[in-house]
Amino acid sequence: MSERNKPHNGRGVDGSHRVRAEDVDDLMTDPKDADYLRDDVRHGGAVADTGATAGALGERIEKLVEENRENVNRLSGTDR
C-alpha cells in the first residue's frame, strides 16, 4: 500500500497547532489587510508578529501592567 500524503491542517510535525507568522506592521499599513487581520483574529485565529519591532509592543504592555499594578496597590492601600 502506498503512503498517503494527508494535509497537516496547520499542525506541526509534533501535532501542535501553529499560527500564521506575518509582519503585523506591514499588514496594518494597508486598510484591506488590516481588516483581514482583524477578521482572522476575531474568528479564533492568531498571528505571530515577525517584524523588526515585534518585541517593542510586548515591552510596552509589560510596563503598562506594572504601572497599573502600582496604581491599584497605591489606591487600595496595600502599597508594599
N, CA, C, O and CB atoms as a CASP TS submission, in Angstrom:
PFRMAT TS
TARGET T0000
AUTHOR 0000-0000-0000
METHOD Language model
MODEL 1
PARENT N/A
ATOM      1  N   MET     1       0.842  -1.161   0.000  1.00  0.00           N
ATOM      2  CA  MET     1       0.000   0.000   0.000  1.00  0.00           C
ATOM      3  C   MET     1       0.900   1.242   0.000  1.00  0.00           C
ATOM      4  O   MET     1       1.876   1.301   0.749  1.00  0.00           O
ATOM      5  CB  MET     1      -0.965  -0.012   1.218  1.00  0.00           C
ATOM      6  N   SER     2       0.584   2.204  -0.813  1.00  0.00           N
ATOM      7  CA  SER     2       1.414   3.398  -0.906  1.00  0.00           C
ATOM      8  C   SER     2       1.110   4.349   0.249  1.00  0.00           C
ATOM      9  O   SER     2       0.035   4.302   0.846  1.00  0.00           O
ATOM     10  CB  SER     2       1.195   4.104  -2.253  1.00  0.00           C
ATOM     11  N   GLU     3       2.076   5.209   0.548  1.00  0.00           N
ATOM     12  CA  GLU     3       1.865   6.197   1.595  1.00  0.00           C
ATOM     13  C   GLU     3       0.894   7.260   1.112  1.00  0.00           C
ATOM     14  O   GLU     3       0.910   7.656  -0.053  1.00  0.00           O
ATOM     15  CB  GLU     3       3.196   6.836   2.022  1.00  0.00           C
ATOM     16  N   ARG     4       0.068   7.703   2.006  1.00  0.00           N
ATOM     17  CA  ARG     4      -0.913   8.730   1.665  1.00  0.00           C
ATOM     18  C   ARG     4      -0.441  10.049   2.261  1.00  0.00           C
ATOM     19  O   ARG     4      -0.209  10.127   3.467  1.00  0.00           O
ATOM     20  CB  ARG     4      -2.343   8.354   2.186  1.00  0.00           C
ATOM     21  N   ASN     5      -0.296  11.064   1.460  1.00  0.00           N
ATOM     22  CA  ASN     5       0.125  12.376   1.933  1.00  0.00           C
ATOM     23  C   ASN     5      -1.095  13.183   2.336  1.00  0.00           C
ATOM     24  O   ASN     5      -1.768  13.777   1.493  1.00  0.00           O
ATOM     25  CB  ASN     5       0.939  13.120   0.855  1.00  0.00           C
ATOM     26  N   LYS     6      -1.369  13.198   3.615  1.00  0.00           N
ATOM     27  CA  LYS     6      -2.516  13.940   4.125  1.00  0.00           C
ATOM     28  C   LYS     6      -2.081  15.365   4.458  1.00  0.00           C
ATOM     29  O   LYS     6      -0.943  15.576   4.878  1.00  0.00           O
ATOM     30  CB  LYS     6      -3.123  13.238   5.375  1.00  0.00           C
ATOM     31  N   PRO     7      -2.964  16.343   4.278  1.00  0.00           N
ATOM     32  CA  PRO     7      -2.613  17.707   4.672  1.00  0.00           C
ATOM     33  C   PRO     7      -2.520  17.805   6.192  1.00  0.00           C
ATOM     34  O   PRO     7      -3.207  17.089   6.920  1.00  0.00           O
ATOM     35  CB  PRO     7      -3.650  18.719   4.129  1.00  0.00           C
ATOM     36  N   HIS     8      -1.667  18.694   6.645  1.00  0.00           N
ATOM     37  CA  HIS     8      -1.442  18.793   8.084  1.00  0.00           C
ATOM     38  C   HIS     8      -2.384  19.774   8.768  1.00  0.00           C
ATOM     39  O   HIS     8      -2.393  19.852   9.997  1.00  0.00           O
ATOM     40  CB  HIS     8      -0.021  19.199   8.349  1.00  0.00           C
ATOM     41  N   ASN     9      -3.181  20.527   8.006  1.00  0.00           N
ATOM     42  CA  ASN     9      -4.178  21.454   8.561  1.00  0.00           C
ATOM     43  C   ASN     9      -3.587  22.415   9.575  1.00  0.00           C
ATOM     44  O   ASN     9      -4.198  22.675  10.612  1.00  0.00           O
ATOM     45  CB  ASN     9      -5.303  20.680   9.205  1.00  0.00           C
ATOM     46  N   GLY    10      -2.400  22.947   9.289  1.00  0.00           N
ATOM     47  CA  GLY    10      -1.794  23.931  10.159  1.00  0.00           C
ATOM     48  C   GLY    10      -1.069  23.369  11.363  1.00  0.00           C
ATOM     49  O   GLY    10      -0.613  24.125  12.221  1.00  0.00           O
ATOM     50  N   ARG    11      -0.957  22.065  11.439  1.00  0.00           N
ATOM     51  CA  ARG    11      -0.277  21.456  12.574  1.00  0.00           C
ATOM     52  C   ARG    11       1.191  21.214  12.237  1.00  0.00           C
ATOM     53  O   ARG    11       1.560  20.979  11.087  1.00  0.00           O
ATOM     54  CB  ARG    11      -0.964  20.136  12.977  1.00  0.00           C
ATOM     55  N   GLY    12       1.998  21.280  13.267  1.00  0.00           N
ATOM     56  CA  GLY    12       3.408  20.973  13.101  1.00  0.00           C
ATOM     57  C   GLY    12       3.611  19.471  13.086  1.00  0.00           C
ATOM     58  O   GLY    12       2.658  18.712  13.256  1.00  0.00           O
ATOM     59  N   VAL    13       4.830  19.042  12.887  1.00  0.00           N
ATOM     60  CA  VAL    13       5.137  17.618  12.855  1.00  0.00           C
ATOM     61  C   VAL    13       4.821  16.959  14.192  1.00  0.00           C
ATOM     62  O   VAL    13       4.451  15.786  14.239  1.00  0.00           O
ATOM     63  CB  VAL    13       6.602  17.399  12.494  1.00  0.00           C
ATOM     64  N   ASP    14       4.970  17.722  15.287  1.00  0.00           N
ATOM     65  CA  ASP    14       4.706  17.156  16.602  1.00  0.00           C
ATOM     66  C   ASP    14       3.219  17.138  16.955  1.00  0.00           C
ATOM     67  O   ASP    14       2.854  16.659  18.028  1.00  0.00           O
ATOM     68  CB  ASP    14       5.462  17.929  17.645  1.00  0.00           C
ATOM     69  N   GLY    15       2.354  17.651  16.073  1.00  0.00           N
ATOM     70  CA  GLY    15       0.916  17.591  16.298  1.00  0.00           C
ATOM     71  C   GLY    15       0.304  18.832  16.907  1.00  0.00           C
ATOM     72  O   GLY    15      -0.918  18.926  17.014  1.00  0.00           O
ATOM     73  N   SER    16       1.134  19.794  17.313  1.00  0.00           N
ATOM     74  CA  SER    16       0.578  21.004  17.909  1.00  0.00           C
ATOM     75  C   SER    16       0.239  22.010  16.813  1.00  0.00           C
ATOM     76  O   SER    16       0.853  22.014  15.746  1.00  0.00           O
ATOM     77  CB  SER    16       1.567  21.621  18.928  1.00  0.00           C
ATOM     78  N   HIS    17      -0.736  22.854  17.089  1.00  0.00           N
ATOM     79  CA  HIS    17      -1.156  23.850  16.109  1.00  0.00           C
ATOM     80  C   HIS    17      -0.113  24.943  15.974  1.00  0.00           C
ATOM     81  O   HIS    17       0.518  25.331  16.956  1.00  0.00           O
ATOM     82  CB  HIS    17      -2.504  24.453  16.499  1.00  0.00           C
ATOM     83  N   ARG    18       0.063  25.427  14.792  1.00  0.00           N
ATOM     84  CA  ARG    18       0.961  26.545  14.525  1.00  0.00           C
ATOM     85  C   ARG    18       0.109  27.745  14.134  1.00  0.00           C
ATOM     86  O   ARG    18      -1.018  27.589  13.665  1.00  0.00           O
ATOM     87  CB  ARG    18       1.999  26.194  13.401  1.00  0.00           C
ATOM     88  N   VAL    19       0.646  28.926  14.327  1.00  0.00           N
ATOM     89  CA  VAL    19      -0.063  30.141  13.929  1.00  0.00           C
ATOM     90  C   VAL    19       0.639  30.752  12.729  1.00  0.00           C
ATOM     91  O   VAL    19       1.804  30.464  12.453  1.00  0.00           O
ATOM     92  CB  VAL    19      -0.136  31.159  15.102  1.00  0.00           C
ATOM     93  N   ARG    20      -0.094  31.600  12.024  1.00  0.00           N
ATOM     94  CA  ARG    20       0.485  32.295  10.888  1.00  0.00           C
ATOM     95  C   ARG    20       1.546  33.263  11.368  1.00  0.00           C
ATOM     96  O   ARG    20       1.354  33.948  12.373  1.00  0.00           O
ATOM     97  CB  ARG    20      -0.595  33.031  10.086  1.00  0.00           C
ATOM     98  N   ALA    21       2.644  33.327  10.674  1.00  0.00           N
ATOM     99  CA  ALA    21       3.713  34.256  11.009  1.00  0.00           C
ATOM    100  C   ALA    21       3.722  35.368   9.966  1.00  0.00           C
ATOM    101  O   ALA    21       4.029  35.119   8.800  1.00  0.00           O
ATOM    102  CB  ALA    21       5.097  33.531  11.077  1.00  0.00           C
ATOM    103  N   GLU    22       3.392  36.582  10.371  1.00  0.00           N
ATOM    104  CA  GLU    22       3.319  37.729   9.470  1.00  0.00           C
ATOM    105  C   GLU    22       3.964  38.925  10.141  1.00  0.00           C
ATOM    106  O   GLU    22       4.112  38.957  11.363  1.00  0.00           O
ATOM    107  CB  GLU    22       1.852  38.045   9.079  1.00  0.00           C
ATOM    108  N   ASP    23       4.343  39.899   9.350  1.00  0.00           N
ATOM    109  CA  ASP    23       4.804  41.174   9.879  1.00  0.00           C
ATOM    110  C   ASP    23       3.564  42.045  10.059  1.00  0.00           C
ATOM    111  O   ASP    23       3.009  42.554   9.085  1.00  0.00           O
ATOM    112  CB  ASP    23       5.870  41.858   8.927  1.00  0.00           C
ATOM    113  N   VAL    24       3.139  42.210  11.290  1.00  0.00           N
ATOM    114  CA  VAL    24       1.886  42.897  11.589  1.00  0.00           C
ATOM    115  C   VAL    24       1.950  44.365  11.179  1.00  0.00           C
ATOM    116  O   VAL    24       0.945  44.927  10.744  1.00  0.00           O
ATOM    117  CB  VAL    24       1.559  42.782  13.078  1.00  0.00           C
ATOM    118  N   ASP    25       3.115  44.990  11.310  1.00  0.00           N
ATOM    119  CA  ASP    25       3.240  46.397  10.903  1.00  0.00           C
ATOM    120  C   ASP    25       2.949  46.566   9.417  1.00  0.00           C
ATOM    121  O   ASP    25       2.289  47.526   9.020  1.00  0.00           O
ATOM    122  CB  ASP    25       4.646  46.927  11.226  1.00  0.00           C
ATOM    123  N   ASP    26       3.435  45.646   8.595  1.00  0.00           N
ATOM    124  CA  ASP    26       3.154  45.711   7.160  1.00  0.00           C
ATOM    125  C   ASP    26       1.676  45.484   6.880  1.00  0.00           C
ATOM    126  O   ASP    26       1.104  46.127   5.999  1.00  0.00           O
ATOM    127  CB  ASP    26       3.993  44.681   6.404  1.00  0.00           C
ATOM    128  N   LEU    27       1.057  44.575   7.621  1.00  0.00           N
ATOM    129  CA  LEU    27      -0.367  44.312   7.407  1.00  0.00           C
ATOM    130  C   LEU    27      -1.235  45.502   7.810  1.00  0.00           C
ATOM    131  O   LEU    27      -2.269  45.758   7.192  1.00  0.00           O
ATOM    132  CB  LEU    27      -0.793  43.076   8.187  1.00  0.00           C
ATOM    133  N   MET    28      -0.815  46.227   8.845  1.00  0.00           N
ATOM    134  CA  MET    28      -1.627  47.341   9.329  1.00  0.00           C
ATOM    135  C   MET    28      -1.529  48.575   8.437  1.00  0.00           C
ATOM    136  O   MET    28      -2.345  49.485   8.582  1.00  0.00           O
ATOM    137  CB  MET    28      -1.214  47.700  10.733  1.00  0.00           C
ATOM    138  N   THR    29      -0.567  48.643   7.523  1.00  0.00           N
ATOM    139  CA  THR    29      -0.448  49.819   6.658  1.00  0.00           C
ATOM    140  C   THR    29      -1.526  49.839   5.587  1.00  0.00           C
ATOM    141  O   THR    29      -1.981  50.917   5.205  1.00  0.00           O
ATOM    142  CB  THR    29       0.926  49.859   6.005  1.00  0.00           C
ATOM    143  N   ASP    30      -1.943  48.701   5.098  1.00  0.00           N
ATOM    144  CA  ASP    30      -2.988  48.629   4.082  1.00  0.00           C
ATOM    145  C   ASP    30      -4.329  48.349   4.769  1.00  0.00           C
ATOM    146  O   ASP    30      -4.455  47.345   5.470  1.00  0.00           O
ATOM    147  CB  ASP    30      -2.662  47.528   3.019  1.00  0.00           C
ATOM    148  N   PRO    31      -5.333  49.218   4.582  1.00  0.00           N
ATOM    149  CA  PRO    31      -6.621  49.009   5.268  1.00  0.00           C
ATOM    150  C   PRO    31      -7.268  47.669   4.940  1.00  0.00           C
ATOM    151  O   PRO    31      -7.923  47.079   5.799  1.00  0.00           O
ATOM    152  CB  PRO    31      -7.578  50.120   4.909  1.00  0.00           C
ATOM    153  N   LYS    32      -7.100  47.185   3.732  1.00  0.00           N
ATOM    154  CA  LYS    32      -7.694  45.907   3.345  1.00  0.00           C
ATOM    155  C   LYS    32      -7.051  44.762   4.131  1.00  0.00           C
ATOM    156  O   LYS    32      -7.747  43.866   4.609  1.00  0.00           O
ATOM    157  CB  LYS    32      -7.536  45.673   1.824  1.00  0.00           C
ATOM    158  N   ASP    33      -5.717  44.794   4.264  1.00  0.00           N
ATOM    159  CA  ASP    33      -5.023  43.764   5.039  1.00  0.00           C
ATOM    160  C   ASP    33      -5.323  43.875   6.526  1.00  0.00           C
ATOM    161  O   ASP    33      -5.395  42.862   7.221  1.00  0.00           O
ATOM    162  CB  ASP    33      -3.524  43.856   4.811  1.00  0.00           C
ATOM    163  N   ALA    34      -5.501  45.112   7.026  1.00  0.00           N
ATOM    164  CA  ALA    34      -5.822  45.301   8.445  1.00  0.00           C
ATOM    165  C   ALA    34      -7.181  44.693   8.767  1.00  0.00           C
ATOM    166  O   ALA    34      -7.341  44.066   9.814  1.00  0.00           O
ATOM    167  CB  ALA    34      -5.808  46.799   8.815  1.00  0.00           C
ATOM    168  N   ASP    35      -8.163  44.867   7.882  1.00  0.00           N
ATOM    169  CA  ASP    35      -9.473  44.253   8.090  1.00  0.00           C
ATOM    170  C   ASP    35      -9.376  42.740   8.059  1.00  0.00           C
ATOM    171  O   ASP    35     -10.020  42.055   8.854  1.00  0.00           O
ATOM    172  CB  ASP    35     -10.464  44.733   7.036  1.00  0.00           C
ATOM    173  N   TYR    36      -8.572  42.217   7.141  1.00  0.00           N
ATOM    174  CA  TYR    36      -8.382  40.774   7.051  1.00  0.00           C
ATOM    175  C   TYR    36      -7.749  40.227   8.330  1.00  0.00           C
ATOM    176  O   TYR    36      -8.144  39.172   8.828  1.00  0.00           O
ATOM    177  CB  TYR    36      -7.512  40.425   5.837  1.00  0.00           C
ATOM    178  N   LEU    37      -6.767  40.955   8.853  1.00  0.00           N
ATOM    179  CA  LEU    37      -6.102  40.539  10.094  1.00  0.00           C
ATOM    180  C   LEU    37      -7.078  40.542  11.262  1.00  0.00           C
ATOM    181  O   LEU    37      -7.095  39.601  12.055  1.00  0.00           O
ATOM    182  CB  LEU    37      -4.911  41.460  10.404  1.00  0.00           C
ATOM    183  N   ARG    38      -7.892  41.587  11.378  1.00  0.00           N
ATOM    184  CA  ARG    38      -8.888  41.645  12.463  1.00  0.00           C
ATOM    185  C   ARG    38      -9.885  40.500  12.358  1.00  0.00           C
ATOM    186  O   ARG    38     -10.219  39.878  13.366  1.00  0.00           O
ATOM    187  CB  ARG    38      -9.636  42.989  12.437  1.00  0.00           C
ATOM    188  N   ASP    39     -10.367  40.212  11.144  1.00  0.00           N
ATOM    189  CA  ASP    39     -11.315  39.120  10.963  1.00  0.00           C
ATOM    190  C   ASP    39     -10.688  37.776  11.299  1.00  0.00           C
ATOM    191  O   ASP    39     -11.334  36.911  11.889  1.00  0.00           O
ATOM    192  CB  ASP    39     -11.837  39.107   9.536  1.00  0.00           C
ATOM    193  N   ASP    40      -9.430  37.606  10.922  1.00  0.00           N
ATOM    194  CA  ASP    40      -8.742  36.346  11.196  1.00  0.00           C
ATOM    195  C   ASP    40      -8.612  36.111  12.695  1.00  0.00           C
ATOM    196  O   ASP    40      -8.857  35.003  13.173  1.00  0.00           O
ATOM    197  CB  ASP    40      -7.358  36.337  10.540  1.00  0.00           C
ATOM    198  N   VAL    41      -8.231  37.137  13.435  1.00  0.00           N
ATOM    199  CA  VAL    41      -8.083  37.007  14.886  1.00  0.00           C
ATOM    200  C   VAL    41      -9.443  36.858  15.545  1.00  0.00           C
ATOM    201  O   VAL    41      -9.584  36.089  16.495  1.00  0.00           O
ATOM    202  CB  VAL    41      -7.339  38.221  15.470  1.00  0.00           C
ATOM    203  N   ARG    42     -10.448  37.578  15.060  1.00  0.00           N
ATOM    204  CA  ARG    42     -11.788  37.508  15.635  1.00  0.00           C
ATOM    205  C   ARG    42     -12.378  36.107  15.514  1.00  0.00           C
ATOM    206  O   ARG    42     -13.129  35.679  16.391  1.00  0.00           O
ATOM    207  CB  ARG    42     -12.705  38.517  14.957  1.00  0.00           C
ATOM    208  N   HIS    43     -12.055  35.395  14.458  1.00  0.00           N
ATOM    209  CA  HIS    43     -12.605  34.058  14.247  1.00  0.00           C
ATOM    210  C   HIS    43     -11.755  32.960  14.871  1.00  0.00           C
ATOM    211  O   HIS    43     -11.820  31.804  14.454  1.00  0.00           O
ATOM    212  CB  HIS    43     -12.755  33.798  12.776  1.00  0.00           C
ATOM    213  N   GLY    44     -10.968  33.320  15.860  1.00  0.00           N
ATOM    214  CA  GLY    44     -10.238  32.307  16.610  1.00  0.00           C
ATOM    215  C   GLY    44      -8.826  32.072  16.129  1.00  0.00           C
ATOM    216  O   GLY    44      -8.133  31.200  16.655  1.00  0.00           O
ATOM    217  N   GLY    45      -8.390  32.815  15.157  1.00  0.00           N
ATOM    218  CA  GLY    45      -7.028  32.644  14.662  1.00  0.00           C
ATOM    219  C   GLY    45      -6.050  33.443  15.496  1.00  0.00           C
ATOM    220  O   GLY    45      -6.434  34.190  16.396  1.00  0.00           O
ATOM    221  N   ALA    46      -4.817  33.277  15.189  1.00  0.00           N
ATOM    222  CA  ALA    46      -3.770  34.042  15.849  1.00  0.00           C
ATOM    223  C   ALA    46      -2.688  34.322  14.825  1.00  0.00           C
ATOM    224  O   ALA    46      -2.514  33.572  13.864  1.00  0.00           O
ATOM    225  CB  ALA    46      -3.197  33.284  17.088  1.00  0.00           C
ATOM    226  N   VAL    47      -1.973  35.395  15.039  1.00  0.00           N
ATOM    227  CA  VAL    47      -0.893  35.762  14.132  1.00  0.00           C
ATOM    228  C   VAL    47       0.334  36.083  14.970  1.00  0.00           C
ATOM    229  O   VAL    47       0.268  36.885  15.901  1.00  0.00           O
ATOM    230  CB  VAL    47      -1.291  36.974  13.224  1.00  0.00           C
ATOM    231  N   ALA    48       1.435  35.462  14.640  1.00  0.00           N
ATOM    232  CA  ALA    48       2.698  35.744  15.323  1.00  0.00           C
ATOM    233  C   ALA    48       3.400  36.859  14.564  1.00  0.00           C
ATOM    234  O   ALA    48       3.626  36.748  13.359  1.00  0.00           O
ATOM    235  CB  ALA    48       3.605  34.463  15.417  1.00  0.00           C
ATOM    236  N   ASP    49       3.743  37.927  15.262  1.00  0.00           N
ATOM    237  CA  ASP    49       4.413  39.063  14.648  1.00  0.00           C
ATOM    238  C   ASP    49       5.886  38.734  14.459  1.00  0.00           C
ATOM    239  O   ASP    49       6.581  38.385  15.413  1.00  0.00           O
ATOM    240  CB  ASP    49       4.241  40.340  15.506  1.00  0.00           C
ATOM    241  N   THR    50       6.357  38.847  13.223  1.00  0.00           N
ATOM    242  CA  THR    50       7.747  38.542  12.921  1.00  0.00           C
ATOM    243  C   THR    50       8.519  39.772  12.482  1.00  0.00           C
ATOM    244  O   THR    50       9.642  39.655  11.992  1.00  0.00           O
ATOM    245  CB  THR    50       7.825  37.485  11.854  1.00  0.00           C
ATOM    246  N   GLY    51       7.938  40.939  12.648  1.00  0.00           N
ATOM    247  CA  GLY    51       8.581  42.169  12.206  1.00  0.00           C
ATOM    248  C   GLY    51       9.751  42.581  13.065  1.00  0.00           C
ATOM    249  O   GLY    51      10.045  41.963  14.088  1.00  0.00           O
ATOM    250  N   ALA    52      10.418  43.643  12.627  1.00  0.00           N
ATOM    251  CA  ALA    52      11.604  44.121  13.331  1.00  0.00           C
ATOM    252  C   ALA    52      11.272  44.655  14.720  1.00  0.00           C
ATOM    253  O   ALA    52      12.103  44.578  15.625  1.00  0.00           O
ATOM    254  CB  ALA    52      12.290  45.200  12.517  1.00  0.00           C
ATOM    255  N   THR    53      10.066  45.198  14.900  1.00  0.00           N
ATOM    256  CA  THR    53       9.677  45.782  16.188  1.00  0.00           C
ATOM    257  C   THR    53       8.680  44.901  16.930  1.00  0.00           C
ATOM    258  O   THR    53       7.849  45.403  17.686  1.00  0.00           O
ATOM    259  CB  THR    53       9.080  47.169  15.979  1.00  0.00           C
ATOM    260  N   ALA    54       8.760  43.607  16.721  1.00  0.00           N
ATOM    261  CA  ALA    54       7.784  42.693  17.311  1.00  0.00           C
ATOM    262  C   ALA    54       7.825  42.695  18.829  1.00  0.00           C
ATOM    263  O   ALA    54       6.774  42.577  19.458  1.00  0.00           O
ATOM    264  CB  ALA    54       8.017  41.294  16.804  1.00  0.00           C
ATOM    265  N   GLY    55       8.983  42.824  19.439  1.00  0.00           N
ATOM    266  CA  GLY    55       9.091  42.778  20.893  1.00  0.00           C
ATOM    267  C   GLY    55       8.794  44.092  21.573  1.00  0.00           C
ATOM    268  O   GLY    55       8.576  44.119  22.784  1.00  0.00           O
ATOM    269  N   ALA    56       8.779  45.194  20.822  1.00  0.00           N
ATOM    270  CA  ALA    56       8.573  46.517  21.425  1.00  0.00           C
ATOM    271  C   ALA    56       7.182  46.640  22.034  1.00  0.00           C
ATOM    272  O   ALA    56       7.025  47.228  23.104  1.00  0.00           O
ATOM    273  CB  ALA    56       8.782  47.618  20.381  1.00  0.00           C
ATOM    274  N   LEU    57       6.182  46.097  21.371  1.00  0.00           N
ATOM    275  CA  LEU    57       4.823  46.184  21.914  1.00  0.00           C
ATOM    276  C   LEU    57       4.688  45.367  23.190  1.00  0.00           C
ATOM    277  O   LEU    57       3.987  45.779  24.114  1.00  0.00           O
ATOM    278  CB  LEU    57       3.800  45.706  20.878  1.00  0.00           C
ATOM    279  N   GLY    58       5.342  44.227  23.255  1.00  0.00           N
ATOM    280  CA  GLY    58       5.314  43.415  24.462  1.00  0.00           C
ATOM    281  C   GLY    58       5.960  44.130  25.640  1.00  0.00           C
ATOM    282  O   GLY    58       5.471  44.049  26.767  1.00  0.00           O
ATOM    283  N   GLU    59       7.059  44.829  25.377  1.00  0.00           N
ATOM    284  CA  GLU    59       7.709  45.589  26.440  1.00  0.00           C
ATOM    285  C   GLU    59       6.820  46.723  26.928  1.00  0.00           C
ATOM    286  O   GLU    59       6.771  47.003  28.126  1.00  0.00           O
ATOM    287  CB  GLU    59       9.044  46.143  25.957  1.00  0.00           C
ATOM    288  N   ARG    60       6.120  47.375  26.013  1.00  0.00           N
ATOM    289  CA  ARG    60       5.218  48.460  26.400  1.00  0.00           C
ATOM    290  C   ARG    60       4.068  47.923  27.242  1.00  0.00           C
ATOM    291  O   ARG    60       3.685  48.537  28.238  1.00  0.00           O
ATOM    292  CB  ARG    60       4.674  49.182  25.154  1.00  0.00           C
ATOM    293  N   ILE    61       3.520  46.788  26.849  1.00  0.00           N
ATOM    294  CA  ILE    61       2.428  46.189  27.614  1.00  0.00           C
ATOM    295  C   ILE    61       2.915  45.793  29.002  1.00  0.00           C
ATOM    296  O   ILE    61       2.197  45.966  29.986  1.00  0.00           O
ATOM    297  CB  ILE    61       1.852  44.963  26.877  1.00  0.00           C
ATOM    298  N   GLU    62       4.130  45.263  29.085  1.00  0.00           N
ATOM    299  CA  GLU    62       4.692  44.887  30.382  1.00  0.00           C
ATOM    300  C   GLU    62       4.814  46.104  31.301  1.00  0.00           C
ATOM    301  O   GLU    62       4.514  46.017  32.492  1.00  0.00           O
ATOM    302  CB  GLU    62       6.067  44.223  30.196  1.00  0.00           C
ATOM    303  N   LYS    63       5.255  47.241  30.747  1.00  0.00           N
ATOM    304  CA  LYS    63       5.364  48.467  31.539  1.00  0.00           C
ATOM    305  C   LYS    63       3.989  48.956  31.986  1.00  0.00           C
ATOM    306  O   LYS    63       3.830  49.404  33.121  1.00  0.00           O
ATOM    307  CB  LYS    63       6.074  49.562  30.734  1.00  0.00           C
ATOM    308  N   LEU    64       2.990  48.872  31.095  1.00  0.00           N
ATOM    309  CA  LEU    64       1.639  49.306  31.460  1.00  0.00           C
ATOM    310  C   LEU    64       1.045  48.428  32.558  1.00  0.00           C
ATOM    311  O   LEU    64       0.367  48.929  33.456  1.00  0.00           O
ATOM    312  CB  LEU    64       0.729  49.288  30.233  1.00  0.00           C
ATOM    313  N   VAL    65       1.293  47.134  32.491  1.00  0.00           N
ATOM    314  CA  VAL    65       0.787  46.221  33.524  1.00  0.00           C
ATOM    315  C   VAL    65       1.417  46.545  34.869  1.00  0.00           C
ATOM    316  O   VAL    65       0.721  46.589  35.883  1.00  0.00           O
ATOM    317  CB  VAL    65       1.070  44.751  33.144  1.00  0.00           C
ATOM    318  N   GLU    66       2.720  46.771  34.889  1.00  0.00           N
ATOM    319  CA  GLU    66       3.405  47.098  36.143  1.00  0.00           C
ATOM    320  C   GLU    66       2.915  48.432  36.699  1.00  0.00           C
ATOM    321  O   GLU    66       2.712  48.570  37.906  1.00  0.00           O
ATOM    322  CB  GLU    66       4.928  47.141  35.928  1.00  0.00           C
ATOM    323  N   GLU    67       2.727  49.410  35.818  1.00  0.00           N
ATOM    324  CA  GLU    67       2.210  50.712  36.258  1.00  0.00           C
ATOM    325  C   GLU    67       0.806  50.578  36.827  1.00  0.00           C
ATOM    326  O   GLU    67       0.477  51.202  37.836  1.00  0.00           O
ATOM    327  CB  GLU    67       2.209  51.712  35.095  1.00  0.00           C
ATOM    328  N   ASN    68      -0.018  49.766  36.181  1.00  0.00           N
ATOM    329  CA  ASN    68      -1.382  49.545  36.666  1.00  0.00           C
ATOM    330  C   ASN    68      -1.356  48.853  38.027  1.00  0.00           C
ATOM    331  O   ASN    68      -2.128  49.204  38.919  1.00  0.00           O
ATOM    332  CB  ASN    68      -2.193  48.704  35.652  1.00  0.00           C
ATOM    333  N   ARG    69      -0.478  47.880  38.186  1.00  0.00           N
ATOM    334  CA  ARG    69      -0.366  47.168  39.463  1.00  0.00           C
ATOM    335  C   ARG    69       0.020  48.134  40.586  1.00  0.00           C
ATOM    336  O   ARG    69      -0.533  48.069  41.684  1.00  0.00           O
ATOM    337  CB  ARG    69       0.674  46.027  39.358  1.00  0.00           C
ATOM    338  N   GLU    70       0.971  49.031  40.305  1.00  0.00           N
ATOM    339  CA  GLU    70       1.389  50.018  41.295  1.00  0.00           C
ATOM    340  C   GLU    70       0.252  50.973  41.640  1.00  0.00           C
ATOM    341  O   GLU    70       0.053  51.300  42.810  1.00  0.00           O
ATOM    342  CB  GLU    70       2.595  50.802  40.785  1.00  0.00           C
ATOM    343  N   ASN    71      -0.493  51.421  40.640  1.00  0.00           N
ATOM    344  CA  ASN    71      -1.611  52.333  40.884  1.00  0.00           C
ATOM    345  C   ASN    71      -2.708  51.679  41.719  1.00  0.00           C
ATOM    346  O   ASN    71      -3.265  52.304  42.622  1.00  0.00           O
ATOM    347  CB  ASN    71      -2.190  52.815  39.562  1.00  0.00           C
ATOM    348  N   VAL    72      -3.014  50.415  41.413  1.00  0.00           N
ATOM    349  CA  VAL    72      -4.053  49.713  42.180  1.00  0.00           C
ATOM    350  C   VAL    72      -3.607  49.517  43.609  1.00  0.00           C
ATOM    351  O   VAL    72      -4.400  49.710  44.531  1.00  0.00           O
ATOM    352  CB  VAL    72      -4.389  48.356  41.542  1.00  0.00           C
ATOM    353  N   ASN    73      -2.369  49.142  43.817  1.00  0.00           N
ATOM    354  CA  ASN    73      -1.865  48.958  45.187  1.00  0.00           C
ATOM    355  C   ASN    73      -1.882  50.270  45.955  1.00  0.00           C
ATOM    356  O   ASN    73      -2.242  50.297  47.132  1.00  0.00           O
ATOM    357  CB  ASN    73      -0.440  48.385  45.166  1.00  0.00           C
ATOM    358  N   ARG    74      -1.501  51.342  45.305  1.00  0.00           N
ATOM    359  CA  ARG    74      -1.467  52.641  45.969  1.00  0.00           C
ATOM    360  C   ARG    74      -2.881  53.094  46.344  1.00  0.00           C
ATOM    361  O   ARG    74      -3.094  53.590  47.450  1.00  0.00           O
ATOM    362  CB  ARG    74      -0.792  53.688  45.065  1.00  0.00           C
ATOM    363  N   LEU    75      -3.851  52.930  45.433  1.00  0.00           N
ATOM    364  CA  LEU    75      -5.208  53.394  45.700  1.00  0.00           C
ATOM    365  C   LEU    75      -5.963  52.494  46.681  1.00  0.00           C
ATOM    366  O   LEU    75      -6.839  52.960  47.409  1.00  0.00           O
ATOM    367  CB  LEU    75      -5.976  53.487  44.406  1.00  0.00           C
ATOM    368  N   SER    76      -5.621  51.216  46.695  1.00  0.00           N
ATOM    369  CA  SER    76      -6.328  50.306  47.607  1.00  0.00           C
ATOM    370  C   SER    76      -5.697  50.289  48.999  1.00  0.00           C
ATOM    371  O   SER    76      -6.247  49.691  49.924  1.00  0.00           O
ATOM    372  CB  SER    76      -6.342  48.889  47.031  1.00  0.00           C
ATOM    373  N   GLY    77      -4.560  50.934  49.146  1.00  0.00           N
ATOM    374  CA  GLY    77      -3.924  50.984  50.452  1.00  0.00           C
ATOM    375  C   GLY    77      -3.076  49.772  50.766  1.00  0.00           C
ATOM    376  O   GLY    77      -2.656  49.601  51.911  1.00  0.00           O
ATOM    377  N   THR    78      -2.815  48.941  49.802  1.00  0.00           N
ATOM    378  CA  THR    78      -1.986  47.761  50.014  1.00  0.00           C
ATOM    379  C   THR    78      -0.610  47.953  49.424  1.00  0.00           C
ATOM    380  O   THR    78       0.041  46.988  49.024  1.00  0.00           O
ATOM    381  CB  THR    78      -2.642  46.532  49.416  1.00  0.00           C
ATOM    382  N   ASP    79      -0.162  49.201  49.367  1.00  0.00           N
ATOM    383  CA  ASP    79       1.150  49.509  48.807  1.00  0.00           C
ATOM    384  C   ASP    79       2.228  48.873  49.655  1.00  0.00           C
ATOM    385  O   ASP    79       2.279  49.095  50.864  1.00  0.00           O
ATOM    386  CB  ASP    79       1.367  51.028  48.711  1.00  0.00           C
ATOM    387  N   ARG    80       3.080  48.093  49.045  1.00  0.00           N
ATOM    388  CA  ARG    80       4.112  47.353  49.776  1.00  0.00           C
ATOM    389  C   ARG    80       5.432  48.024  49.665  1.00  0.00           C
ATOM    390  O   ARG    80       6.419  47.540  50.220  1.00  0.00           O
ATOM    391  CB  ARG    80       4.221  45.940  49.278  1.00  0.00           C
TER
END
